[in-house]
Amino acid sequence: MLATPTPKVPTGPEWQFEVKHDGYRMIARAENGKGRIWSRWGLPWTHSFPSITGSLRSLGRSAVIDGEALCQFEDGHSDFHALASDDGCAKATLWTFDLLMLDGEDIRALPLEERRARLLRLLQDTEPESIFYSEDQDGDGEAAVSGRVPGGP
């Protein structure tokens, strides 16, 4: 989903906030031992991220996942510009937010919490090397926007 500008940051238990990583928002698909990736605008990125497509193949299940591709270094830092460079990104990772389909079933009508729970179980069961679950933050919009996280400084 695209962000929608508002005059005030929403708060309350019905709100969840995603971490904005320093990457490109992508849709990833694992099916029949293959992995494909494309931008939210439908542009193909499969060949740009071999580490992610390899991890998609390793899932061993059919899935459509919403996430953000990062060029991530060993120290955990990411480099937005490396994603689009001619040299590419040797170690791209996909930080996931939502599971849209699983084993041929369209689950978009399920509550977000259920889809995210299924996504987490899928990733825990298969432990793909380059695909990770992105934690969210509930309720406190001001903390989410300012970068403060629970238990953080």
Sequence and secondary structure as in RCSB ss.txt:
>XXXX:A:sequence
MLATPTPKVPTGPEWQFEVKHDGYRMIARAENGKGRIWSRWGLPWTHSFPSITGSLRSLGRSAVIDGEALCQFED
GHSDFHALASDDGCAKATLWTFDLLMLDGEDIRALPLEERRARLLRLLQDTEPESIFYSEDQDGDGEAAVSGRVP
GGP
>XXXX:A:secstr
      SS   STT EEE   SSEEEEEEEETTEEEEEETTS B GGG HHHHHHHHHT S EEEEEEEEEB TT
S B HHHHHSTT  TTEEEEEEEEEEETTEE TTS HHHHHHHHHHHHHHH  TTEEE  EEES HHHHHHT  T
T  
